[in-house]
Amino acid sequence: MLNPSTAQAIEPPEGSTAVGTGKGGVGKSTVAAHLAGESAAAGYRTLLICVTGQDDDDLGIKRYGRGVHPQGSSAIDGEGLYRAIHDRVPLQPIREVRANLDVLPGGPRVADIANVLMLRLMQEGPGVVLSLARSLAPIAMLYDRILFDSAPENDPLEQLVLAAARTLIVPTRSDDSSISGMERISKNFKVVKQQVNPHLQMAGAFLYGSNRSATLMHNAVRKQIRKTLGEGTPILDTIVGYREVPAVNARRKGLLFGEYADLLPTSATSYDVKAGRAEEADVVPETIIPLAKEMRELTTEIFEHHRRAA
């Protein structure tokens, strides 16, 4: 979307971090939601902006109607984000999805933002990539931290996010497809930093959903990460293991891993299910405990790397 012309820069807010990669299915949206949740739980006023076409409802906004929705038109399914970009107005997030946490959800309507940007590019030039930054600027001072969940495999939307953020954190899995996908975010990072956001910094990369004991494989993947993103790229130590059942159950309930783990003491048991007193969905698997612990360690490490990069 950008060309060699240089657009007037807008300095991104302190404490703004994009979670992005060039391929879907690597834990990006889950990590972004947990970063936002952990930040808010620590007492920071936090905003999560989901610039993704997928309806990743980790926080239960749509399914359970959480948060205080803005008056007027809907903000869910990406409608709120689309309206702000299309109408050139300030963002109006859903407030108090958790204490201290406001969210602008993604969804199908986000895909139409790329079309708006491409149409405006002909008249306005590369400055259109700052559209999100402009809509964020009037409310940015209300927040201590701002997290972006960026759309994979979509250059205009990735650039839109990177133009509004101060740091980028990149998740990946260990397969070759995920590693190759990082080439896209690396290209967009360099273009945006050179042309519209000189403040953008690489906070680091990390492995997600991998066997924590596979150290030889991890060492090989880290070499590939640095080859793709640059030799100076910080690589985080924490690896969140792959545990499908608790992760899927938590999302279905619109709960973060730590919130889901808190239900364990009052969970139904397999005996309750056999006796007909409960459904399988009422049983909280004990594997949520290490999953919640690892995610909390990861979010802590990410914020520390953000602090260093910024």
SVG drawing of the C-alpha trace seen along z (x, -y; Angstrom):
<svg xmlns="http://www.w3.org/2000/svg" viewBox="-29 -15 51 57">
<polyline fill="none" stroke="black" stroke-width="0.4" points="0.0,0.0 2.8,-2.4 5.0,-3.9 8.4,-5.7 6.7,-9.0 7.0,-9.9 3.8,-10.7 3.7,-13.0 4.4,-10.9 2.1,-10.6 4.0,-9.6 2.4,-6.5 1.4,-6.4 3.7,-5.2 2.8,-1.7 1.3,-0.7 2.2,2.8 1.1,4.7 0.9,8.5 1.5,9.5 2.8,12.1 2.4,13.1 0.3,16.2 -2.8,17.1 -3.2,19.9 -0.1,19.1 -1.8,17.8 -1.7,14.1 -5.3,13.2 -5.1,15.3 -1.9,13.7 -3.2,10.2 -6.3,10.8 -4.2,12.2 -1.8,9.2 -4.8,6.9 -6.4,8.8 -3.2,9.1 -2.4,5.4 -5.9,4.4 -5.8,6.8 -2.5,5.1 -4.3,1.8 -3.3,0.2 -6.0,-1.4 -5.9,0.7 -7.3,0.6 -7.4,3.7 -7.9,2.9 -8.6,6.0 -7.8,5.3 -8.6,8.8 -11.5,10.2 -11.9,13.2 -14.4,13.1 -12.0,14.2 -14.2,13.7 -11.7,14.7 -13.2,12.1 -16.8,13.1 -17.9,9.7 -20.3,11.0 -21.3,14.3 -22.0,13.1 -22.7,9.4 -19.9,8.2 -18.9,4.5 -20.7,1.2 -21.4,0.8 -21.4,-2.7 -24.7,-4.2 -26.0,-4.1 -24.5,-1.7 -23.0,1.6 -19.3,1.8 -19.0,5.6 -18.0,7.7 -15.6,4.9 -18.3,2.4 -17.0,-0.1 -13.5,0.0 -14.7,-0.2 -16.9,-3.2 -14.1,-5.1 -11.8,-4.6 -14.5,-5.2 -15.9,-8.3 -12.6,-9.6 -13.9,-9.9 -12.4,-8.9 -12.6,-5.3 -15.5,-4.3 -14.6,-1.1 -16.7,1.1 -15.9,0.0 -15.2,2.1 -15.1,5.5 -13.1,6.3 -12.2,3.7 -9.8,1.2 -10.2,2.9 -11.9,1.4 -12.0,3.3 -12.7,2.5 -13.6,6.0 -12.7,7.3 -14.9,9.2 -16.0,9.5 -16.4,5.8 -12.7,5.2 -12.0,6.7 -13.8,3.7 -11.3,1.3 -8.6,2.4 -10.9,1.4 -11.4,-2.0 -7.7,-2.5 -7.0,-1.4 -9.6,-3.9 -8.1,-6.8 -4.6,-5.9 -5.1,-7.3 -6.0,-10.7 -4.2,-10.9 -1.0,-8.9 0.7,-6.8 -0.6,-8.9 -3.8,-6.7 -1.9,-4.1 -2.1,-6.5 -5.9,-6.3 -6.0,-4.2 -3.4,-6.4 -5.5,-9.4 -8.7,-7.8 -6.8,-6.6 -5.1,-9.9 -8.1,-11.7 -8.6,-8.9 -5.0,-7.6 -4.4,-9.7 -7.1,-7.8 -5.0,-4.7 -1.7,-3.5 -1.4,-0.6 -2.8,0.0 -2.6,3.5 -3.3,4.2 -4.3,7.6 -3.3,7.3 -4.7,9.2 -2.3,11.8 -1.9,12.1 -3.2,8.7 -0.6,6.0 -2.8,2.9 -4.3,3.9 -0.9,4.9 0.6,1.6 -2.4,-0.2 -1.6,1.3 2.2,0.9 1.7,-2.8 -0.2,-3.2 2.1,-1.2 5.4,-1.8 6.5,1.8 5.9,5.1 5.9,8.6 5.8,11.6 4.5,15.0 5.2,18.1 4.9,21.9 7.7,24.2 6.5,25.3 8.1,24.0 4.9,22.4 4.7,20.2 8.4,19.3 8.0,18.3 4.9,16.3 7.1,14.0 8.7,12.7 5.5,10.7 5.4,9.0 9.2,8.3 8.6,6.6 5.7,4.5 7.7,3.6 10.6,2.2 8.3,0.3 6.3,-1.3 9.3,-2.2 11.1,-3.8 8.1,-5.8 5.6,-6.7 6.5,-5.5 10.2,-5.9 9.3,-5.2 8.4,-1.6 10.7,0.9 10.9,4.7 10.2,5.9 10.8,9.5 9.5,12.9 8.4,16.0 7.3,19.6 3.7,20.5 1.9,23.8 5.0,25.9 6.4,28.8 8.5,27.0 11.0,29.9 11.9,29.9 15.0,27.8 16.9,28.8 14.0,28.0 13.5,24.7 17.2,23.7 16.8,24.4 13.6,22.3 15.3,19.4 18.0,19.3 15.3,19.2 13.5,16.4 16.6,14.3 17.3,15.0 13.9,13.8 13.4,10.9 17.0,9.8 19.9,11.0 19.3,8.5 15.7,9.7 15.2,10.5 13.7,14.0 11.6,14.5 12.4,17.5 8.8,18.4 7.0,21.0 3.3,21.7 2.7,25.4 0.0,26.8 -3.0,27.9 -6.1,28.0 -8.9,28.9 -8.4,26.2 -7.7,23.6 -10.8,24.4 -13.0,24.6 -11.8,21.2 -12.5,19.5 -16.0,21.0 -16.7,19.6 -15.2,16.2 -12.6,16.5 -8.9,15.9 -6.8,18.9 -6.3,17.5 -10.0,16.8 -10.9,20.3 -8.4,21.8 -10.1,19.9 -13.2,22.0 -11.3,25.3 -12.2,25.5 -15.9,25.4 -15.7,27.5 -17.9,30.5 -16.2,33.8 -16.3,36.8 -18.4,38.6 -21.0,35.7 -21.1,36.2 -21.6,40.0 -24.3,39.4 -26.2,37.0 -25.6,34.1 -23.4,32.1 -22.3,31.8 -18.8,32.4 -18.5,28.7 -18.9,28.1 -15.7,30.0 -12.6,27.7 -9.6,29.8 -6.6,29.6 -4.4,28.9 -5.6,25.3 -3.3,24.7 0.0,25.0 -1.5,23.3 -2.5,20.3 0.9,20.2 2.8,20.3 0.6,17.6 1.1,15.3 4.9,15.8 4.7,15.0 2.7,11.8 5.1,10.7 8.1,11.2 6.5,9.5 5.8,6.3 9.4,6.4 10.7,6.6 8.3,3.8 9.7,1.6 13.2,2.2 12.4,1.6 10.4,-1.6"/>
</svg>
